[in-house]
Structure formats: C-alpha cells, structure tokens
C-alpha cells in the first residue's frame, strides 16, 4: 500500500488515481472523511486483497498525526510508499494547534512526524520503500531562519513562509537520505512542476486568470506514481527531482549543517527521539 497526505484533491488525488490504476492499494490521509471517501470512489479497484482506505488527520495537530499513524499501524499492512504531499498557504499568519507557523507545521513538521512514526512499516516493505516529499522550485531563496522560524518577530510574508516550508522539505529529505542509505528505504524530494490546483491559486493570491499559466493537476499523477512505485532499478535515495529528472536544489538546501540542525530541531518540537540510521534498518516482518 502507498499512503498519500492530501490525497483527496489536486496532485495528491491525481497520484492516487494513477497508482490505483496500476494495481496497488492506497491510503488517503485527509482532513475530511467525506472528501476522502468521495476521492476513494474515483479510484480503480486495487489488484490485491487490501482495499483502498481513508485515514482522517488534521496535519496542523501533532496529536492528530500520531492518531493517523497509529491507525495505519493497526492495519498491519505492507506499506511500500509514502507521499508527503499536503500543504497550505493561508492569506495571513496563522498558527497550528501546537503553536507553530501554519505552513511550517503542515508542510514540514507534520510530515517529519508522520514519516518517523511510519518507519516500522516502511522498513519491512519489499525493497525499496519510497518516501517522496513534495517540495517546490519555490524553495530557492534564503536559508532556513532558525532564529525565528515561526515569524513571531519579523513581519510575516506568506510567500517567504511558503519558501521556507518547501526548503524544509528538501533539508529534511537530505538528512533522511543519509539515515536510510543501504537500508532498503529511499527518500527523495520532488518539485512536480506548476499545476492549476487550489494551493497554486492560494499561492497566486487569487489573481484572476492565474490558472492559465499552470497545467491541470492530473499531469502530475504519473510523475509522483513513477517516483514512489516505479524506477525500481534506480537508487533514488537522497535525490531532488524536478519533474522526472534529477536536479540540483538550492544552495541553502545543500547545507549539511542546516540539514542536521533542522532534523534535531524538528524531532525536539514534535516530541520524539531523533531517529538514527539503525531505526531505518530493514527488519523482518
């Protein structure tokens, strides 16, 4: 099975539909049960005995993320992939239930926590188990601001907050990739391209006609499906992709010191022990 956050709309749904059409069952991690179930009805029936499923999770709450991970673990499914896709771009500064700037909380911290909690399932999967974190070309820009990551002292700029959250996706993936090397779990970050989604329209600030510069979200489905479940003969661990091709991320994203600093900070604020390479080593079912 392959779990997808934000899998009920946009490129998350497009990926789910493409994956389901190829046979694997999917788990849609969604904030709304009703919208998740509506999305399920658009998926082709899985090839195996496991059904498609919906897990309700509010990614602005660490408790909700923990609950979703526990629910998935209860099923004892063979989890072969995880797509960290969900993101938000509020018009004004907002905080998560745990007191963090909302974009950083949903786009990075929730996915950091979910990934770490699902490791026991991923490391038992047939090789390789892929963790694809959806970043953006917008991550190019300033370095991560460890002094004020929540925009409490400096003026809040939502596009700067978006850039920082997507930079965090790449920093996280690079640190994760070092820990998953030679374990059968592969982590990669992806800039999928620019698509006409709700998130894109939020990014553009509701500018009339903004969608005309973007393509339909369905075109991203094959890209995500290929990276999470295909190209099995390639070692993609630690890579950054721009659409289907490996690419070089921003200079701040390549800063190994910042990668490790973000890893330690993220583990501390979500309340877990920082996973080590040994935690990622493959275990027998």
N, C-alpha and C positions, 0 to 999 in steps of 0.2 A: 504494500500500500504506500501511497505517497500523500503526505499531508501538505496543505496549502493554506497559508493565512490570507485573509481577504479573498477567499476563493469563490465568493458569490457574485462578483461583478468584475468588470474591467479585464485587465490582463490575467488576473488570477483565475477568473472563470474561463477565459479563453484557454489557459493552460490546462485547467481541469478537464475541459471538453476534449482537448487533443490527447491528453494522457488516457482518459477513459476510452476513447475511440481505439487506442492501441491495445487495450486489454486490462491494464492494472486498475485496481480499485483506488479510490481517492477518499481522503478525509478533508472536508471543507471546514476550516476553522474560521467561524464567522461570529460577528457580534449579535446578529439577529437569527433566531432559529427559523422564523418564517421565510426570510430571504434565502437562508441556506437551503431549506427544503425545496424552495422554488428552483434554485440553481441545480439541485440534485436531479430534478425532473428533466433537465436538459442534457444529462449525461447518458452516453451509451452504457448499456448493461456491462458490468465487468466480466472478464473471461473466466475468472475463478469463482470459488465459493464465497469469498468475502464480499459483502455488499459495500456500496458507497455509504459514507456516513457523514453526519454533521456534528461538529462539536462547537458549542457556544462558548465564546470567550471575548471578554472586553479587554483589549490589549492595553488599555490605559490603567489597568489594575493588575498588580503583580499577583494578588490572590486569585484573580480570575484566570490568569495564565497558568498558575500552579494547578488549579482545578481542571483546566482543559488537559494539561499534560497527564494528570492522574487518571482522567477518564480514558485517554488513549492507551495508557499503560494497562488499564484494567482489561482491555480487549485482547491483550497479548498477541497483537497482530505482527506480521513481518513487515516492519517499516523500512522501506528501501530508499525513501527520499523525503526531504523536507524543503519546501519552498517558502522562504521568509519574504512575503510579498506586501503585506498590508502597510499602509502609510496614511498620514493625514496632513493637511495643510490648513489650519484654522486661519481665519482672517485676522484675528487678534491673539495676543499671547494668552494661552490657557495652560492650566496645569493638570497633570494626571491625578488620579486618586491618591497616589503616593507622594505628590508634591513636586513632580519633575515637569519641566517644559514639555508640552504635549507631543510635539513632533519627535523629540529625542526619546521620550518614553515609549511611544508606539512603534516608531520606525526602527529604533535600535534596542533599547533596554528590554522590551517585551520579547523580541526575537532572540536576544542573548540568553535570556532566562529559559525560553521555550526550548531552544537548541540544547542547552545543557541538561535540561530535565528529560529530554527525549533520547539522550545518548545511550542509555541502556538498551533501547530498542534498535537504534541505528547501528550500533556496533555489532549486533547479532545478525544483521541483514546479509544476504548474499552480496559478495563484492562486486562493484563498490556501492556503498550507500552514499548518496549525494546530498549535500546541503547547499542549496542555491539561494543566496541572499540578493534580492533585487535592489540594486543601488541606482545610480543615475549619473549621466555625464555632468549633471549639476554639482557633483561632489568636488569638481575642480574649483579651487578658491583658497581661502585662508586655512591655516592649520586649526585643528580642534582646540577650542578655548577651554582648557581645564580649569582656569581660574574662575570662569563664570559660565559654565555650560548651560545653565538654565535661564540666562538673560535676566537675572534679577537686578544687576547693577547697570548694565549697559542697555541702551534703547533696543527694544525688540523689533527686529525686522524679520518678517516671516520667511522671506526667501533666503536670508542668511541662516535662519534656523533650519530650513529645508536642506541647504547645502551642508550644514554641519551634521545633520542626521544621516545624510547619504554618505558623507565622508566616514562617519562612524561605521556604516555598513562595510566599507572596504577595509578599514583598520581592523575591525572585528574578524573579517574573513581571513586576512593575512595572519593574524595571531592564531586563529583557529586552525589554519592550514599547517602551521608549524607543529601543532599538537596532534593533528590527525595523520601526519606523514607516516607512511608504511603501516597504517592500521586498518586499511580497507574502508575508511570513511574519508570522503573527499569534500572539501569546502571550496566554493567559488563564489565570486560576486559578479553581478551582471548589470550592465546598462542595456536594457532591452530595446532602446530606441524611443522615439516620441510618438505617443498614440493619443487619440481623442478619447480620454477617459474622464471620469469625474474628478480624479486627482489632478489631471492636466488642466482642466478648466479652473480648479481651485488655484493652481499654481499661476495661471494667467490672470487671476483676479476677476474672472467673469467677463473678460473682454469680449464683446460681440464678435463672432466670426473666428475666435481663437482656434476652434477645432479645425478650421480649414488648413492649418499648417501641419496638422497631425493626421496620422493614418488610423484606421479602425483598430480597436484593441485585439480583434481576432487574429491579426497578423503576428502578434507576439506569442500566441499559443504554441506554434511549432518550435520557436526558439527556446522557450522555457522547458517544453516537454523533451526536447532533444538533449538539453544540458542535464536535466535531472534523471532521465531514464535511458538516454542513448549514448553514443560515442564511448561505449564501454571499453574499447581497446586503448583509450587515451587516458593518461593520468592528468586530470584537470585540477588537482589539489592546489589550492592557494592562488589560482588564476583569477584575473579580472578580464571579463569578456565585454566587448562592445558588440551587441547583437551576437552573431555566430562566431566571431573571431576574437582570439586573444588580443589584448591591448595593454598598453601601459597606463596605469592610473595616475592620478595627480602626484606631485612631489610630496605633499603632506601625507598622502595615503601610504607612501613607501617608507615613512619614518618608523623604523622598528621600535625605537624608544616610545613613540606615541602609541604604536600598536599594543605594546605591552602595558603601558600606563592605562590605556582605555580598558584593556582586559581586566586589570586589577581593580580599577575604579568601578567598572560595571558589576563585577562579582560582589564587591562590597555593598553597593547600593541596592542590589536586588536581594541580598541576604543569603548568598551561597558561598561555599568554599570554592576558591578558584580551581576549576578542573585542570588537571595536569595531563601530560601525554599518556600516562598509564590509565587514566579514566577513559581514554578513547580507544585503547587497545581492544582488538576484537575478542569477544568472549563466545563460548559455545552456547547455543540456546539452552 
